[in-house]
Amino acid sequence: MVIFLSDRQLNKNVPQTPENMQESKKTFIFAFMRVLFFDNPGSVSPSQLEEDMHKLPRFRRDRMLLLKRFEDRVLGVEAFLLLMKALREDYGILSCPDMVYGVHGKPSFARHPEIFFSLSHCRSGAMCVVSRGNVGCDIESANRKVSEAVMSRCFNSRETRAVHASSNPSLEFARIWTRKEAVGKFLGCGIDDTAPGILEEAEAAGLKIISGMNFARNYVYSLCCGKEE
């Protein structure tokens, strides 16, 4: 069962409607995970960003200060605030636990191996998934430019044909790309030379890939979780 809720409706069994789909922050609650979005980056002023930066743990704040573009800082900060929100509301964790990183950079909590998470952001918004099982997610702008170079390296022939045959090639390109990225993050390997066949391998392994789109906010997203979740 999946319940679609905005932040203002958490813990209330209220269906999502076209009106509340316009909320800038939304949360989708599954039986085993929470999926959170921030999708109105233009609403964050410089003063609000500075205030939000001080809510972050030092290591994340220092990393955000390395970003030159204001928009990148906003999305990076808001993505992490989504993670902190889920930890606070679902696990009662008030400060971010220490993180460790896998060989390919996949983050996890050193003292909370039972909590899994994944973060992603694009120009249109940020996404966070927190779960009781391994997870990976990705979000992309729905009008992302189709890259033939990327498809030649990372798409198989069937996927490339699907993009070329689509009435909205940019949307189909973004949809397929987010699915690959989500699986790569789940596996902890990212996008490598296995990318052309990664979706078929995920399906054969019984992994679940869930995709969606927010037309109003112009983004596509996917998440990957294990077959036991």
N, CA, C and O of each residue as an XYZ file, in Angstrom:
916
protein
N       0.844     -1.200      0.000
C       0.000      0.000      0.000
C       0.873      1.241      0.000
O       1.886      1.286      0.697
N       0.499      2.229     -0.759
C       1.228      3.488     -0.762
C       0.248      4.623     -0.512
O      -0.826      4.677     -1.110
N       0.632      5.527      0.375
C      -0.189      6.693      0.683
C       0.554      7.926      0.209
O       1.712      8.128      0.575
N      -0.085      8.745     -0.589
C       0.529      9.949     -1.103
C       0.117     11.116     -0.222
O      -1.062     11.462     -0.140
N       1.090     11.715      0.432
C       0.800     12.770      1.393
C       1.718     13.958      1.191
O       2.874     13.793      0.800
N       1.218     15.142      1.451
C       2.086     16.313      1.530
C       2.584     16.437      2.957
O       2.072     15.772      3.857
N       3.582     17.286      3.168
C       4.124     17.462      4.520
C       3.034     17.829      5.514
O       3.056     17.356      6.650
N       2.087     18.656      5.114
C       1.043     19.115      6.022
C       0.060     18.011      6.380
O      -0.744     18.165      7.299
N       0.122     16.895      5.652
C      -0.851     15.832      5.866
C      -0.222     14.571      6.435
O      -0.870     13.525      6.462
N       1.014     14.640      6.886
C       1.662     13.449      7.419
C       0.823     12.825      8.522
O       0.265     13.507      9.382
N       0.757     11.485      8.459
C       0.016     10.699      9.454
C      -1.499     10.882      9.361
O      -2.231     10.489     10.270
N      -1.966     11.477      8.266
C      -3.404     11.579      8.036
C      -3.713     10.884      6.715
O      -3.033     11.120      5.717
N      -4.710     10.049      6.702
C      -5.019      9.273      5.508
C      -5.820     10.123      4.520
O      -7.013      9.908      4.307
N      -5.129     11.087      3.930
C      -5.762     12.011      2.990
C      -5.163     11.779      1.615
O      -3.947     11.899      1.466
N      -5.967     11.449      0.590
C      -5.409     11.194     -0.727
C      -4.792     12.460     -1.322
O      -5.209     13.578     -1.021
N      -3.774     12.248     -2.183
C      -3.182     13.379     -2.876
C      -4.163     13.895     -3.924
O      -4.799     13.104     -4.621
N      -4.287     15.200     -4.038
C      -5.180     15.823     -5.006
C      -4.380     16.773     -5.873
O      -3.264     17.140     -5.502
N      -4.917     17.190     -7.031
C      -4.191     18.153     -7.854
C      -3.832     19.418     -7.093
O      -2.805     20.036     -7.372
N      -4.666     19.811     -6.133
C      -4.384     21.033     -5.387
C      -3.161     20.868     -4.494
O      -2.251     21.696     -4.525
N      -3.134     19.793     -3.691
C      -1.997     19.693     -2.790
C      -0.754     19.131     -3.470
O       0.312     19.092     -2.855
N      -0.863     18.695     -4.726
C       0.325     18.328     -5.484
C       1.216     19.531     -5.732
O       2.380     19.375     -6.100
N       0.678     20.737     -5.532
C       1.469     21.934     -5.747
C       2.357     22.259     -4.554
O       3.159     23.190     -4.625
N       2.233     21.510     -3.453
C       3.087     21.756     -2.301
C       4.555     21.662     -2.718
O       4.909     20.810     -3.533
N       5.408     22.521     -2.173
C       6.818     22.523     -2.537
C       7.581     21.383     -1.877
O       8.652     21.002     -2.351
N       7.044     20.832     -0.788
C       7.679     19.695     -0.141
C       6.626     18.603      0.031
O       5.540     18.849      0.556
N       6.966     17.384     -0.421
C       6.018     16.286     -0.335
C       6.704     15.055      0.220
O       7.921     14.907      0.110
N       5.929     14.187      0.808
C       6.438     12.936      1.346
C       5.531     11.811      0.883
O       4.312     11.893      1.037
N       6.115     10.754      0.314
C       5.378      9.548     -0.027
C       5.766      8.509      1.015
O       6.953      8.245      1.207
N       4.798      7.921      1.684
C       5.085      6.935      2.722
C       4.695      5.542      2.229
O       3.525      5.281      1.949
N       5.690      4.644      2.125
C       5.446      3.258      1.790
C       5.459      2.460      3.092
O       5.753      2.999      4.159
N       5.142      1.192      2.995
C       5.106      0.363      4.198
C       6.487      0.232      4.830
O       6.594     -0.022      6.030
N       7.542      0.402      4.038
C       8.882      0.126      4.547
C       9.847      1.279      4.325
O      11.021      1.160      4.675
N       9.401      2.377      3.765
C      10.312      3.477      3.498
C       9.549      4.791      3.413
O       8.325      4.816      3.286
N      10.302      5.877      3.487
C       9.735      7.199      3.260
C      10.491      7.853      2.108
O      11.721      7.819      2.060
N       9.746      8.444      1.188
C      10.316      9.140      0.038
C       9.918     10.603      0.142
O       8.731     10.929      0.156
N      10.906     11.482      0.215
C      10.643     12.901      0.421
C      11.172     13.720     -0.747
O      12.192     13.383     -1.349
N      10.465     14.802     -1.058
C      10.859     15.688     -2.149
C      10.880     17.145     -1.694
O      10.068     17.564     -0.869
N      11.807     17.895     -2.237
C      11.784     19.351     -2.176
C      11.846     19.811     -3.620
O      12.815     19.522     -4.322
N      10.815     20.530     -4.073
C      10.779     20.835     -5.499
C      10.378     22.269     -5.822
O       9.702     22.525     -6.818
N      10.796     23.191     -4.981
C      10.599     24.604     -5.296
C      11.857     25.382     -4.911
O      11.813     26.233     -4.023
N      12.985     25.092     -5.579
C      14.243     25.735     -5.201
C      14.225     27.248     -5.362
O      14.970     27.955     -4.683
N      13.377     27.749     -6.258
C      13.296     29.192     -6.460
C      12.717     29.940     -5.280
O      12.811     31.166     -5.218
N      12.115     29.218     -4.338
C      11.503     29.864     -3.174
C      12.516     30.168     -2.071
O      12.187     30.857     -1.105
N      13.735     29.664     -2.203
C      14.745     29.828     -1.155
C      15.569     31.086     -1.417
O      16.243     31.197     -2.441
N      15.510     32.011     -0.501
C      16.269     33.261     -0.601
C      17.672     33.060     -0.028
O      17.913     32.075      0.670
N      18.594     33.970     -0.309
C      19.932     33.862      0.291
C      19.896     33.799      1.814
O      20.658     33.046      2.419
N      19.024     34.580      2.435
C      18.947     34.555      3.896
C      18.394     33.226      4.402
O      18.834     32.721      5.435
N      17.418     32.653      3.667
C      16.875     31.355      4.057
C      17.922     30.264      3.898
O      18.024     29.364      4.732
N      18.699     30.346      2.823
C      19.756     29.357      2.620
C      20.775     29.414      3.753
O      21.210     28.379      4.259
N      21.150     30.619      4.146
C      22.108     30.756      5.244
C      21.554     30.151      6.529
O      22.276     29.490      7.276
N      20.275     30.381      6.778
C      19.639     29.800      7.962
C      19.621     28.283      7.887
O      19.916     27.602      8.869
N      19.272     27.753      6.709
C      19.221     26.302      6.536
C      20.609     25.676      6.645
O      20.750     24.567      7.161
N      21.627     26.376      6.164
C      22.992     25.847      6.238
C      23.393     25.564      7.679
O      24.099     24.593      7.951
N      22.946     26.403      8.592
C      23.325     26.237      9.996
C      22.596     25.074     10.668
O      22.916     24.710     11.800
N      21.621     24.494      9.976
C      20.939     23.313     10.496
C      21.692     22.029     10.165
O      21.390     20.967     10.708
N      22.669     22.132      9.276
C      23.402     20.958      8.818
C      24.547     20.610      9.759
O      25.067     21.484     10.452
N      24.946     19.330      9.790
C      26.172     18.982     10.510
C      27.371     19.629      9.827
O      27.319     19.938      8.636
N      28.427     19.828     10.562
C      29.576     20.579     10.059
C      30.137     20.004      8.757
O      30.448     20.753      7.831
N      30.265     18.682      8.683
C      30.872     18.090      7.494
C      30.057     18.376      6.240
O      30.622     18.579      5.165
N      28.715     18.394      6.371
C      27.875     18.675      5.215
C      27.910     20.164      4.875
O      27.933     20.539      3.702
N      27.913     20.989      5.883
C      27.971     22.430      5.651
C      29.263     22.810      4.922
O      29.242     23.615      3.990
N      30.371     22.233      5.346
C      31.645     22.523      4.686
C      31.624     22.085      3.225
O      32.177     22.755      2.353
N      30.980     20.955      2.976
C      30.894     20.471      1.594
C      30.039     21.398      0.742
O      30.367     21.654     -0.417
N      28.956     21.897      1.301
C      28.080     22.802      0.562
C      28.773     24.129      0.254
O      28.499     24.749     -0.774
N      29.659     24.561      1.132
C      30.372     25.822      0.920
C      31.342     25.734     -0.256
O      31.766     26.760     -0.788
N      31.689     24.533     -0.657
C      32.568     24.356     -1.810
C      31.838     24.566     -3.128
O      32.471     24.779     -4.162
N      30.512     24.509     -3.097
C      29.725     24.698     -4.316
C      29.658     26.178     -4.663
O      29.391     27.009     -3.796
N      29.897     26.505     -5.915
C      29.956     27.904     -6.336
C      28.584     28.480     -6.657
O      28.299     29.633     -6.333
N      27.738     27.683     -7.289
C      26.438     28.186     -7.731
C      25.429     28.168     -6.580
O      25.325     27.187     -5.844
N      24.697     29.256     -6.440
C      23.676     29.370     -5.398
C      22.661     28.245     -5.510
O      22.274     27.653     -4.502
N      22.221     27.943     -6.744
C      21.198     26.919     -6.956
C      21.682     25.547     -6.501
O      20.912     24.771     -5.936
N      22.948     25.251     -6.743
C      23.496     23.957     -6.320
C      23.529     23.847     -4.798
O      23.247     22.790     -4.233
N      23.876     24.945     -4.151
C      23.887     24.933     -2.683
C      22.486     24.698     -2.132
O      22.294     23.903     -1.212
N      21.515     25.397     -2.703
C      20.132     25.238     -2.239
C      19.715     23.776     -2.304
O      19.210     23.227     -1.324
N      19.925     23.147     -3.448
C      19.462     21.776     -3.633
C      20.239     20.790     -2.764
O      19.661     19.848     -2.222
N      21.544     21.006     -2.630
C      22.336     20.136     -1.772
C      21.943     20.246     -0.308
O      21.885     19.246      0.409
N      21.674     21.473      0.129
C      21.252     21.699      1.512
C      19.879     21.094      1.763
O      19.678     20.389      2.751
N      18.936     21.369      0.870
C      17.564     20.894      1.077
C      17.476     19.375      1.017
O      16.673     18.778      1.734
N      18.285     18.739      0.177
C      18.292     17.277      0.128
C      18.688     16.703      1.486
O      18.085     15.741      1.962
N      19.702     17.298      2.103
C      20.155     16.789      3.398
C      19.153     17.088      4.501
O      18.997     16.298      5.432
N      18.471     18.226      4.400
C      17.438     18.534      5.390
C      16.282     17.536      5.312
O      15.653     17.236      6.327
N      16.002     17.022      4.116
C      14.986     15.973      3.985
C      15.413     14.730      4.761
O      14.604     14.104      5.445
N      16.692     14.381      4.646
C      17.213     13.228      5.382
C      17.079     13.444      6.885
O      16.645     12.545      7.605
N      17.444     14.617      7.357
C      17.361     14.903      8.788
C      15.916     14.886      9.276
O      15.641     14.472     10.402
N      15.001     15.334      8.434
C      13.572     15.310      8.773
C      13.097     13.869      8.975
O      12.413     13.565      9.952
N      13.466     12.983      8.039
C      13.046     11.583      8.145
C      13.656     10.915      9.374
O      12.975     10.163     10.070
N      14.919     11.180      9.643
C      15.561     10.595     10.823
C      14.874     11.053     12.105
O      14.675     10.268     13.032
N      14.522     12.312     12.140
C      13.876     12.875     13.336
C      12.480     12.300     13.537
O      12.126     11.898     14.645
N      11.689     12.258     12.472
C      10.285     11.875     12.597
C      10.072     10.365     12.641
O       9.138      9.895     13.291
N      10.916      9.604     11.966
C      10.717      8.156     11.898
C      11.553      7.374     12.908
O      11.167      6.279     13.317
N      12.693      7.929     13.310
C      13.604      7.185     14.184
C      13.934      7.921     15.478
O      14.628      7.375     16.336
N      13.453      9.140     15.631
C      13.744      9.909     16.833
C      15.190     10.346     16.940
O      15.667     10.655     18.032
N      15.897     10.375     15.812
C      17.306     10.786     15.788
C      17.366     12.283     15.516
O      16.947     12.735     14.450
N      17.876     13.046     16.456
C      17.812     14.503     16.370
C      19.035     15.135     15.729
O      18.966     16.278     15.277
N      20.141     14.427     15.680
C      21.333     14.940     15.007
C      21.863     13.862     14.071
O      21.724     12.669     14.340
N      22.463     14.291     12.984
C      22.887     13.331     11.962
C      23.986     12.411     12.486
O      25.001     12.898     12.985
N      23.811     11.100     12.385
C      24.851     10.164     12.833
C      26.098     10.262     11.948
O      26.036     10.766     10.827
N      27.218      9.779     12.462
C      28.448      9.735     11.676
C      28.247      8.848     10.453
O      27.573      7.820     10.515
N      28.846      9.267      9.340
C      28.706      8.524      8.098
C      30.013      7.852      7.719
O      31.101      8.334      8.036
N      29.879      6.726      7.032
C      31.018      6.063      6.402
C      30.663      5.888      4.931
O      29.494      5.961      4.550
N      31.689      5.656      4.105
C      31.470      5.612      2.668
C      32.077      4.349      2.074
O      33.176      3.931      2.439
N      31.323      3.750      1.141
C      31.799      2.562      0.463
C      32.889      2.882     -0.545
O      33.268      4.040     -0.720
N      33.390      1.842     -1.207
C      34.481      1.993     -2.170
C      34.138      3.000     -3.255
O      34.997      3.766     -3.691
N      32.883      3.003     -3.692
C      32.454      3.905     -4.756
C      31.697      5.116     -4.223
O      31.026      5.815     -4.981
N      31.805      5.364     -2.924
C      31.245      6.581     -2.356
C      29.842      6.477     -1.801
O      29.262      7.492     -1.417
N      29.270      5.264     -1.745
C      27.919      5.133     -1.196
C      27.940      5.389      0.308
O      28.679      4.721      1.032
N      27.134      6.353      0.798
C      27.156      6.676      2.227
C      26.260      5.758      3.048
O      25.264      5.230      2.554
N      26.634      5.579      4.302
C      25.792      4.852      5.255
C      26.122      5.362      6.654
O      27.115      6.062      6.854
N      25.281      5.005      7.614
C      25.495      5.441      8.988
C      26.333      4.404      9.732
O      25.987      3.224      9.765
N      27.432      4.852     10.326
C      28.368      3.939     10.983
C      27.718      3.165     12.123
O      27.976      1.973     12.288
N      26.872      3.835     12.914
C      26.301      3.197     14.106
C      24.827      2.814     13.933
O      24.177      2.374     14.881
N      24.323      2.982     12.746
C      22.921      2.607     12.490
C      22.835      1.809     11.189
O      22.281      2.294     10.202
N      23.379      0.592     11.180
C      23.345     -0.213      9.957
C      21.940     -0.618      9.546
O      21.736     -1.105      8.433
N      20.968     -0.424     10.431
C      19.576     -0.780     10.112
C      18.866      0.303      9.310
O      17.755      0.085      8.828
N      19.492      1.465      9.161
C      18.876      2.575      8.425
C      19.633      2.787      7.120
O      20.847      2.991      7.122
N      18.913      2.738      6.015
C      19.494      2.960      4.695
C      18.906      4.241      4.110
O      17.768      4.601      4.409
N      19.680      4.919      3.284
C      19.170      6.151      2.681
C      19.855      6.416      1.345
O      20.915      5.867      1.045
N      19.224      7.266      0.562
C      19.794      7.697     -0.712
C      19.322      9.114     -0.988
O      18.165      9.447     -0.730
N      20.211      9.948     -1.512
C      19.904     11.343     -1.824
C      20.175     11.615     -3.295
O      21.051     11.000     -3.902
N      19.414     12.543     -3.861
C      19.655     12.964     -5.239
C      19.058     14.349     -5.443
O      18.095     14.724     -4.775
N      19.630     15.100     -6.362
C      19.005     16.374     -6.727
C      19.344     16.729     -8.167
O      20.342     16.268     -8.722
N      18.505     17.546     -8.749
C      18.690     18.058    -10.099
C      18.263     19.517    -10.083
O      17.991     20.056     -9.010
N      18.196     20.162    -11.215
C      17.816     21.573    -11.243
C      16.383     21.800    -10.779
O      16.049     22.886    -10.304
N      15.542     20.794    -10.911
C      14.126     20.958    -10.570
C      13.805     20.642     -9.121
O      12.753     21.044     -8.626
N      14.685     19.932     -8.430
C      14.364     19.590     -7.050
C      15.328     18.592     -6.442
O      16.329     18.208     -7.048
N      14.999     18.183     -5.225
C      15.821     17.233     -4.474
C      14.947     16.091     -3.975
O      13.737     16.245     -3.806
N      15.575     14.948     -3.744
C      14.863     13.738     -3.339
C      15.670     13.015     -2.271
O      16.900     12.999     -2.308
N      14.965     12.422     -1.325
C      15.601     11.610     -0.287
C      14.734     10.390     -0.025
O      13.513     10.502      0.078
N      15.358      9.231      0.082
C      14.661      8.000      0.461
C      15.341      7.436      1.701
O      16.562      7.280      1.726
N      14.558      7.133      2.724
C      15.063      6.497      3.940
C      14.285      5.202      4.123
O      13.056      5.196      4.051
N      15.000      4.103      4.362
C      14.368      2.789      4.314
C      14.962      1.846      5.347
O      16.051      2.079      5.871
N      14.227      0.778      5.629
C      14.736     -0.285      6.496
C      15.558     -1.303      5.711
O      16.120     -2.230      6.294
N      15.628     -1.134      4.403
C      16.434     -2.007      3.557
C      17.231     -1.176      2.571
O      16.989      0.021      2.424
N      18.168     -1.798      1.906
C      19.012     -1.096      0.943
C      18.156     -0.375     -0.098
O      17.096     -0.864     -0.487
N      18.623      0.784     -0.541
C      17.829      1.601     -1.451
C      18.740      2.505     -2.274
O      19.851      2.833     -1.857
N      18.260      2.898     -3.438
C      18.947      3.885     -4.271
C      17.910      4.725     -4.975
O      16.844      4.218     -5.320
N      18.193      6.007     -5.200
C      17.219      6.872     -5.871
C      17.919      7.851     -6.801
O      19.117      8.105     -6.672
N      17.158      8.392     -7.733
C      17.671      9.442     -8.614
C      16.519     10.311     -9.084
O      15.400      9.832     -9.264
N      16.802     11.594     -9.281
C      15.819     12.552     -9.778
C      16.475     13.361    -10.889
O      17.640     13.742    -10.776
N      15.734     13.625    -11.961
C      16.245     14.398    -13.087
C      15.149     15.314    -13.609
O      13.963     15.003    -13.499
N      15.550     16.438    -14.175
C      14.589     17.319    -14.832
C      13.990     16.592    -16.028
O      14.704     15.923    -16.774
N      12.688     16.721    -16.209
C      11.993     15.985    -17.266
C      12.379     16.467    -18.656
O      12.218     15.737    -19.634
N      12.885     17.691    -18.749
C      13.279     18.224    -20.051
C      14.787     18.172    -20.256
O      15.340     18.929    -21.053
N      15.445     17.276    -19.532
C      16.891     17.108    -19.702
C      17.212     16.807    -21.158
O      16.523     16.013    -21.797
N      18.243     17.432    -21.676
C      18.625     17.253    -23.074
C      19.064     15.816    -23.331
O      19.825     15.238    -22.556
N      18.577     15.255    -24.419
C      18.972     13.902    -24.805
C      20.434     13.920    -25.246
O      20.823     14.733    -26.084
N      21.229     13.039    -24.691
C      22.647     12.952    -25.035
C      22.920     11.651    -25.785
O      22.839     10.562    -25.216
N      23.244     11.782    -27.062
C      23.582     10.594    -27.844
C      24.848      9.942    -27.300
O      24.982      8.719    -27.333
N      25.772     10.753    -26.801
C      27.016     10.209    -26.250
C      26.736      9.345    -25.023
O      27.309      8.267    -24.868
N      25.845      9.830    -24.150
C      25.484      9.053    -22.964
C      24.786      7.763    -23.370
O      25.070      6.700    -22.817
N      23.877      7.852    -24.331
C      23.162      6.648    -24.761
C      24.112      5.631    -25.373
O      23.945      4.429    -25.164
N      25.112      6.093    -26.129
C      26.046      5.152    -26.748
C      26.862      4.397    -25.707
O      27.270      3.258    -25.935
N      27.099      5.040    -24.552
C      27.883      4.400    -23.493
C      27.035      3.602    -22.512
O      27.460      2.556    -22.023
N      25.833      4.101    -22.226
C      25.085      3.587    -21.072
C      23.748      2.929    -21.400
O      23.182      2.251    -20.542
N      23.228      3.104    -22.607
C      21.940      2.529    -22.982
C      22.175      1.343    -23.905
O      23.129      1.329    -24.683
N      21.293      0.345    -23.813
C      21.350     -0.726    -24.804
C      20.530     -0.326    -26.025
O      19.904      0.733    -26.032
N      20.530     -1.154    -27.042
C      19.875     -0.785    -28.302
C      18.368     -0.611    -28.134
O      17.772      0.261    -28.766
N      17.752     -1.430    -27.292
C      16.306     -1.310    -27.081
C      15.965      0.012    -26.413
O      14.998      0.671    -26.796
N      16.746      0.401    -25.423
C      16.497      1.665    -24.721
C      16.719      2.860    -25.638
O      15.966      3.832    -25.594
N      17.753      2.784    -26.468
C      18.024      3.871    -27.410
C      16.886      4.010    -28.407
O      16.473      5.125    -28.726
N      16.375      2.891    -28.902
C      15.238      2.941    -29.831
C      14.015      3.534    -29.150
O      13.263      4.287    -29.768
N      13.811      3.198    -27.881
C      12.653      3.721    -27.147
C      12.720      5.239    -27.036
O      11.698      5.914    -27.161
N      13.907      5.781    -26.803
C      14.064      7.240    -26.731
C      13.771      7.867    -28.083
O      13.027      8.845    -28.166
N      14.349      7.314    -29.145
C      14.162      7.880    -30.482
C      12.718      7.783    -30.951
O      12.247      8.644    -31.695
N      12.009      6.739    -30.520
C      10.625      6.535    -30.965
C       9.611      7.282    -30.108
O       8.440      7.377    -30.477
N      10.043      7.805    -28.984
C       9.111      8.452    -28.051
C       8.594      9.781    -28.589
O       9.304     10.496    -29.296
N       7.350     10.103    -28.246
C       6.793     11.418    -28.587
C       7.424     12.516    -27.738
O       7.322     13.698    -28.067
N       8.081     12.121    -26.638
C       8.798     13.058    -25.771
C      10.157     12.439    -25.438
O      10.332     11.865    -24.363
N      11.120     12.556    -26.361
C      12.415     11.900    -26.156
C      13.128     12.320    -24.874
O      13.755     11.487    -24.219
N      13.043     13.593    -24.508
C      13.720     14.063    -23.293
C      13.173     13.366    -22.057
O      13.933     12.966    -21.174
N      11.856     13.222    -21.997
C      11.224     12.562    -20.860
C      11.619     11.092    -20.786
O      11.945     10.591    -19.709
N      11.594     10.400    -21.919
C      11.953      8.980    -21.934
C      13.431      8.789    -21.577
O      13.788      7.859    -20.854
N      14.275      9.673    -22.087
C      15.698      9.619    -21.752
C      15.898      9.774    -20.243
O      16.636      9.006    -19.626
N      15.234     10.775    -19.657
C      15.365     11.018    -18.215
C      14.814      9.853    -17.404
O      15.389      9.478    -16.382
N      13.695      9.276    -17.858
C      13.090      8.155    -17.130
C      14.045      6.961    -17.079
O      14.271      6.383    -16.016
N      14.596      6.603    -18.226
C      15.512      5.460    -18.273
C      16.771      5.751    -17.461
O      17.272      4.885    -16.742
N      17.276      6.979    -17.583
C      18.493      7.338    -16.861
C      18.299      7.256    -15.343
O      19.163      6.741    -14.633
N      17.171      7.759    -14.852
C      16.950      7.705    -13.402
C      16.853      6.265    -12.915
O      17.290      5.956    -11.807
N      16.293      5.396    -13.720
C      16.188      3.989    -13.324
C      17.584      3.353    -13.221
O      17.869      2.609    -12.282
N      18.432      3.654    -14.183
C      19.797      3.134    -14.137
C      20.560      3.686    -12.937
O      21.245      2.946    -12.230
N      20.433      4.992    -12.714
C      21.119      5.616    -11.579
C      20.632      5.031    -10.251
O      21.430      4.773     -9.350
N      19.322      4.824    -10.137
C      18.770      4.275     -8.898
C      19.330      2.884     -8.615
O      19.674      2.570     -7.476
N      19.421      2.053     -9.652
C      19.987      0.713     -9.473
C      21.471      0.806     -9.122
O      21.953      0.095     -8.240
N      22.196      1.693     -9.822
C      23.617      1.864     -9.533
C      23.868      2.295     -8.104
O      24.817      1.834     -7.470
N      23.018      3.185     -7.588
C      23.160      3.621     -6.197
C      22.779      2.502     -5.230
O      23.401      2.353     -4.178
N      21.771      1.725     -5.578
C      21.396      0.578     -4.744
C      22.577     -0.378     -4.611
O      22.904     -0.830     -3.514
N      23.212     -0.679     -5.746
C      24.324     -1.627     -5.752
C      25.600     -1.022     -5.185
O      26.520     -1.745     -4.801
N      25.654      0.314     -5.134
C      26.845      0.975     -4.617
C      27.967      1.101     -5.616
O      29.104      1.396     -5.247
N      27.653      0.876     -6.900
C      28.689      0.929     -7.934
C      28.550      2.140     -8.838
O      29.460      2.452     -9.606
N      27.409      2.826     -8.753
C      27.175      3.949     -9.645
C      26.992      3.477    -11.075
O      26.664      2.316    -11.320
N      27.207      4.391    -12.021
C      27.098      4.056    -13.438
C      28.487      3.710    -13.961
O      29.373      4.564    -14.006
N      28.670      2.449    -14.357
C      29.963      2.019    -14.886
C      29.749      1.284    -16.198
O      28.739      1.501    -16.868
N      30.674      0.427    -16.574
C      30.563     -0.236    -17.872
C      29.468     -1.292    -17.920
O      29.226     -1.880    -18.974
N      28.800     -1.544    -16.793
C      27.667     -2.478    -16.789
C      26.347     -1.766    -17.083
O      25.298     -2.407    -17.144
N      26.393     -0.447    -17.265
C      25.168      0.348    -17.405
C      24.223     -0.124    -18.508
O      23.013     -0.135    -18.281
N      24.710     -0.518    -19.704
C      23.758     -0.919    -20.748
C      22.816     -2.048    -20.331
O      21.658     -2.070    -20.747
N      23.298     -2.976    -19.523
C      22.453     -4.106    -19.138
C      22.005     -4.088    -17.696
O      21.479     -5.084    -17.200
N      22.204     -2.969    -17.007
C      21.974     -2.950    -15.560
C      20.507     -3.142    -15.189
O      20.211     -3.734    -14.151
N      19.580     -2.654    -16.018
C      18.159     -2.801    -15.688
C      17.700     -4.244    -15.863
O      16.906     -4.744    -15.066
N      18.195     -4.914    -16.902
C      17.849     -6.317    -17.093
C      18.412     -7.174    -15.960
O      17.753     -8.100    -15.486
N      19.620     -6.862    -15.534
C      20.226     -7.604    -14.428
C      19.462     -7.373    -13.127
O      19.281     -8.293    -12.329
N      19.019     -6.139    -12.923
C      18.239     -5.833    -11.720
C      16.923     -6.601    -11.716
O      16.506     -7.138    -10.690
N      16.279     -6.644    -12.869
C      15.011     -7.377    -12.971
C      15.227     -8.864    -12.721
O      14.443     -9.503    -12.020
N      16.293     -9.409    -13.295
C      16.586    -10.833    -13.109
C      16.886    -11.154    -11.645
O      16.612    -12.258    -11.175
N      17.449    -10.181    -10.934
C      17.773    -10.377     -9.517
C      16.575    -10.143     -8.609
O      16.665    -10.334     -7.397
N      15.452     -9.730     -9.193
C      14.247     -9.515     -8.400
C      14.173     -8.171     -7.712
O      13.350     -7.984     -6.816
N      15.024     -7.219     -8.114
C      14.960     -5.889     -7.515
C      13.729     -5.144     -8.016
O      13.259     -5.374     -9.130
N      13.220     -4.254     -7.183
C      12.061     -3.443     -7.550
C      12.531     -2.056     -7.954
O      13.326     -1.434     -7.249
N      12.039     -1.570     -9.093
C      12.346     -0.209     -9.533
C      11.024      0.522     -9.708
O      10.175      0.105    -10.496
N      10.858      1.598     -8.980
C       9.627      2.387     -9.005
C       9.950      3.751     -9.594
O      10.879      4.418     -9.140
N       9.195      4.168    -10.598
C       9.430      5.461    -11.239
C       8.170      6.309    -11.202
O       7.058      5.788    -11.117
N       8.355      7.612    -11.268
C       7.222      8.528    -11.293
C       7.630      9.865    -11.865
O       8.801     10.103    -12.162
N       6.642     10.740    -12.018
C       6.915     12.072    -12.545
C       5.994     13.076    -11.898
O       4.832     12.778    -11.622
N       6.506     14.258    -11.657
C       5.693     15.393    -11.232
C       5.659     16.372    -12.396
O       6.630     17.086    -12.646
N       4.530     16.402    -13.111
C       4.415     17.263    -14.283
C       4.481     18.734    -13.895
O       5.093     19.539    -14.596
N       3.848     19.085    -12.772
C       3.796     20.485    -12.359
C       5.181     21.031    -12.043
O       5.467     22.199    -12.306
N       6.035     20.193    -11.482
C       7.373     20.640    -11.078
C       8.470     20.189    -12.033
O       9.641     20.505    -11.826
N       8.101     19.455    -13.072
C       9.020     19.131    -14.165
C      10.189     18.228    -13.751
O      11.346     18.523    -14.051
N       9.871     17.120    -13.055
C      10.949     16.179    -12.773
C      10.457     14.741    -12.850
O       9.274     14.448    -12.677
N      11.406     13.862    -13.115
C      11.203     12.415    -13.149
C      12.060     11.817    -12.039
O      13.154     12.311    -11.766
N      11.573     10.764    -11.402
C      12.356     10.138    -10.340
C      12.198      8.625    -10.386
O      11.203      8.106    -10.892
N      13.180      7.938     -9.859
C      13.116      6.481     -9.717
C      13.776      6.084     -8.410
O      14.675      6.765     -7.918
N      13.314      4.968     -7.854
C      13.981      4.387     -6.694
C      14.064      2.882     -6.884
O      13.204      2.269     -7.516
N      15.105      2.310     -6.332
C      15.334      0.869     -6.417
C      15.447      0.306     -5.010
O      16.145      0.866     -4.165
N      14.760     -0.800     -4.762
C      14.829     -1.447     -3.451
C      14.892     -2.958     -3.646
O      14.608     -3.468     -4.730
N      15.263     -3.658     -2.596
C      15.450     -5.093     -2.677
C      14.148     -5.863     -2.741
O      13.093     -5.345     -2.375
N      14.223     -7.089     -3.201
C      13.027     -7.908     -3.374
C      12.386     -8.290     -2.050
O      11.214     -8.664     -2.019
N      13.134     -8.201     -0.956
C      12.581     -8.555      0.349
C      11.865     -7.395      1.010
O      11.167     -7.589      2.004
N      12.031     -6.146      0.457
C      11.453     -4.967      1.090
C       9.950     -4.940      0.979
O       9.312     -4.006      1.464
